[in-house]
Amino acid sequence: MRIAVNTRFLLPRRLEGIGWYTHEVLQRMVRAHPEDEFIFLFDRPYDRCFLYGPNVVPVVVGPPARHPVLWYLWFEGGVPQVLQRYRPAVFFSPDGYVSLRSRIPTLLTLHDLIPLQMPSGLPWAARHYYRHFLPRYVRRATHIAAVSEHVKRVAMELVQAPAERISVVYNGCREHFAPLSQADRQAVREAYADGHPYFLYVGAMHPRKNIPRLVRAFDRFKTATGAPVRLVLAGRLAWKSEPVRQALQEARHRSDIRQLNYVPEDALVRLVGAALAVVNVSLNEGFGLPIVEAFACDTPVLCSNQTALAEVAGDAAVQVDPYSEEAIAEGMTRLYSDEFLRTMLVERGRIRRQRFSWDVAAQQLYALIQATAAE
């Protein structure tokens, strides 16, 4: 079978969420199915490290698609031409976009519909692009792989996608996320938190991530407890980040907050493994990979009780109302003061993390590719 794949997020030394997703599932799929030919569609010169086997044919399709106008030109101009030339049995797009002009059977991975739910958090051009095209992409796809039951439910409610065309395929966790020794944990704390325990947030910092409330909740926690705990923010400042900057400037305990910007993968693994707890109180998520990474590192979790975060975390996290600074601060206090609670959450996380496997995800996605090609 010939399978065409949108691989525009496979960027050397710059893999982020969707890039990691693409990398993890495709490397397994290519190696497990040498009988198939995979046509990888890049939007710029590629790194050969992403050609996972001799059965991969790389094709560079212009223009580089990093702006709404260029998204349109890539998906509705270059991609249909390449699909017409290679005539694959199926087109797999792991980043939520499809080609409306192509008639090739298409499997779409849907990570979320947040651009439709919370459009004010996007730049003007992107906001209008998503409003126009995202519902059309969902309706055009032959089949959809949603990364959570939450995303499936939203797709059904928001764009009336039929339930029978949506399968839930959970994300996995990268293998190098693993528990640290006590000595390594202390070394990381010395490097990033003056030797003290710390709460860790991982991810970009833009409005829906709820960072201003997290900062103010940390202030409440510090004022109430006086605990020698730091807050470490590991993520780049994204668009509309002024409320984050303002919250940091106004924080009473600003000296106890560390802002690290983008963190390389090897350092991130150690940061997660040494944290007192990973904190994610985002207002809307399609999955919540930092939670699974925390489970893999035997690190407790504090998270939102809404959207996919609650689904992924289950009973293995302290879940709080993300709109309540008081609730977030209370969750921090519970995790700091209750060692038994932390131990219990780690044990539950060890059980829950077994649900999230890239090996399983790759197998499920390949089965959906086969089914999509047959439709």
N, C-alpha and C positions, 0 to 999 in steps of 0.2 A: 504494500500500500504506500502511496505517496502522500505525505502529510506536509502541508505548508504551515509555518508557524510565525506569528508576529514576535520577533525577538528584539524590538527596538530598545528595551530597557536592560539588555545585557551590555553593561558599560564597565570596562576594566577599572578597578579600584574605586568605583562609584556605585556599587550595587546598593539599592535601598529596597523598600518593601516589595514592590512588584518585580523589581529586578531579581531579588533573592527568590521570590516565588517561581519566576520563570526558570532560573538556574537550577533550583532544587528539583523541580518536576521533570525538566527536559533532560538533564544529565542521566537520570534514572531511566527515562523512557527510551532514549536513544540507545543506551547500552543493553537494555532488556529486549530490544526489538531490532536486531541487526538485519532482519529480513525487510524492514521498511526503509524508505528513503525520506529524509526530513529536509525540507526546503526552509532554511532559516532566513527570514526577511529582516535585515538590519537597515537602520535609517542613516548610517554613517559608517566609516571604516571600522571593521570589527577586530577584536582580539582573538587569535586562534585558540586561546584557552577555552573559548565557548563552543568550539567545534568538538563535540563530545565523542565522535566516532567517525569512521570512514563513510558512514551512511548519511552524513550531514553535508548538504550543498548550501554554502553561504551565498546570499544575493544581497547586494547593497541597493536599496531603493531610495531615491531622493524625493523630496528634499528632507533634511533633518527635521523631524517632527517634534518641535518643542514650543509651539505657539498655535493658538486656535486656527489661524489661517493655514499654517503648515500642517496641522493635523488633517485638515480637510484635503489639502493637496496630496498628502501621503496616502490616506485611506481611500480617497475617491478618485485619485489620479494614478499614482505609481503602483499601489498594491493590486488593483484590478488588472492592470496590464501584465504584471508578473504572474498572477494567478491564471490569466488567460494563456500565457506562454507555457507554463509548466503543467497546467491542468491536474492539480492534485485531487485526490478523492475527498479531502476535507481540509478546511482552514481552521486552525486553532489559534485563538487570540486570547492570551492570558492577562490582558491589561484593561478589559472593559470596553474596548472599541472594536468595531467591525467595519467591513466595507459594505456600504449600502448598494453599490453598483454591481458587486460581484454576485453571481448566483451559485457559487460553490457552497455546498453544505458547511455550516460554520458552528463550531463550539466556542462559546464565549464564557470566560471566567468573569463573574461579577463579584467584585470585592465590596462594593457598597453602592448606595444611591444618595450619598450625602450631598453631592452637588445640587440635587433636586430638593432635598430636605432642608438644607442650610445654605442657600445660595449666597447670602450676604457675606459669608466668609471667603468668597472667591473674588479675584480680580474681575473687572467688568467684562472683558472679552471672553474669559473662560466661563463665566457665569452664563452668558447668553449662548455660548456654544453648547454647553451641557444641557441647558433647558431645551434647546432645539433637537440635539442629536441623541442624547442618552436614551430617551424613551424609544426612539427609532432603532437604536442599536439593540435594545432588549427585544423589541418586537421582530427585528430582522433575524436574530440568531436562530439557527435550527434547534439548538439545545443550549441550556445555560447551566454552568457549574457555579452555584452560589457557595461562598466560603463559610456560611453559617445559616442556621434556620432563620435567624433574624433577617438576613439579607433576602432570603427566599420570601419571607412574609411581606417585607417591604416592597419587593418587586411585584408581588401579586396585588398588593393594595394600591400602590402608587402608579404603576403603569399597566395594570391588569394583565400581567404575564400569566399564562395558564400554568397551574401547578404541575401538570404532567410534563411540561417542558423544562422543569427546573430540578436539578439534583444537587444535594448538599454534599460538598467535598471539603472537609476541614483541612486547614493548613497543618504543617508539621513544625518541627523545631530543629534547627541546625545542630548537628551532632556534637560540636565542640562546646555547647553550653552544658556544663556539668558542675557538680559541687566542688568547692575549694576546700583545702585544708584550713585548719584554724590559723596556722602561721601565714598562709597566703591571704586569708581574709584580713588579718591585721595589717599586713604589708600594704594592701590596697587602701585600707582606711587611713594609714599614715600618708599615702600618696595623694589622696583626694579629699580627706575630711579631717585633717589634723589628728588622726588617730582615733576619731570618735565614730560611733555608729551613725548611719545615715539612711534616710529615705531616698529612694532613687526614682526619678521619672526619666523614661526613655522615649524619645520621639520628637518630631518637629513641634515647634511652639507657635501655633496659630489659634484663632478664636475658639474653635470647637474642642480643643484639647483642654480648656478650662484651667490654664496655668495661673491666671490671676487669683481665682478662688483657692487653688492649691497653695499659693504663696501666702495668702491671707489666713488660710486654715493652719498653715505651719506656724505663722505668727501666734495664733491663738494657742496652739499646742505648746509652744515655747514659753509663752507668758504664763500659762496655767501650770506647767510642770517644772520649768527651769531645767529640763533635761539636756544633757550635753550631747545633743543630736544635731546633725547637719541635714540639709536638704540639697541633694545634688540633681541638677537639671542637665541631662545629656541629650542635646538636640539643637539643631540649627533654628535660628529665628526665621520664621517664614513670613508670608505676606500678612499685613494687618497686625503686626506684632507690637504696636504702640501700647495697648493695654498691658501686655506682659512687661514691657520696659517700665511702665508707670508703677505697676504693682511691685516690681523689684526695687525701684527707687524709694517707694514709700514704706517698704517693709521695716518694721521695728528691729527685726533680727537679721538685717541684710548681711551682716558679717558671717552669719551661719549658713548662708545659701551660696552654693558653688554652681556657676553656670559654665558648662564645658563645651558648648557648641557641638559640632559633629564629632563623634568618638569612633576611632578605628575599631574594626571587628574584634581584634584580640583584646583590646582594652575594655571593650563593652562586656565581653564575657566575664572578665574579672570584676568589673563594676557590679554586674548583676549578682555574681556569686558572693560578694562581700557585703551586700546591702542588708540592713536591718529588715527592710521590706521594699518591694517594688510597688510604686503607687501609680495608678492610672485611673483618674476620675474624669476622663473624657466624656463629653456630652453625647457623642455619637461615634460608634465604631462598627465596622463591618465584621471584624474578627477580634483582634487584641493579642497580637503575637508576643508583646512583652510579658504577658501573663504566663503563656506557655513556656517562655524562656526562663522565667522565674521558677516555675515548677521544676524544670530540668536542673536548675542550680540549687534546689532545696532552699529556696528563698521565699519567705512569706509574701502574701499579696494583699494590698488594699486597693479596691477598685469600685467603680460605679456599679450601682445595682440596676442599670438600664442598658438597653440595646444589646449588642453581641457580647459585651464584656461580662455581663451577668451569666450569659449562656456558656461562655468558655470557662469562666472561673468556677461555676457551680458552688459546691459547699467547701471548696478549698481556698476561700478568700474571705476577708472581712469586706462585705459589700455595704456601700453607703450611698446616700442621696447626693449626687454630684452637684446639685444646686444649693446645698447647705454647707456653708463653711464650718458651722458648728458640728455637723455630722462627720465631716472629713477630719476635723481636729480630734473629735472623740475617737474615731477609728485609729488615728495615729497614737493616741494615748493608750488605747487598749493594746496595740501591738508592742509598744515600748515597755509597758509595765507588766505584761502577762506572758511569762516565758512558756507556760503550759499551752497557751493559745498559739504561740508561734510554732511550738513543736507539733501540735495537732494539725495545723495548717500545712506544715511541711509533709507530714505523713499523708494527708489527703491529696496534696499536690502530686506526690509520687504515684498515687493510684490514678489520678485524673489525667496526668500527662500521657498515659498510655493510649488515650483516645486520639492523640495528635501525632501523626507519623507521615513524613514525606514519602516513605516507601509505599504506604497505603494510598496516599493521595495520588501518587504517580500511577499506581495500578488502576485506581478508580477513574482517573482522567483518561487513561488509555482506553478503558472499556467504553467510556462515553464517546471518545473519538471514533471508535469502531462503529458504535451504534449510530452516531451522527452521519458517518459516511454511508451507512446502509439506508438512510432515510431518503 
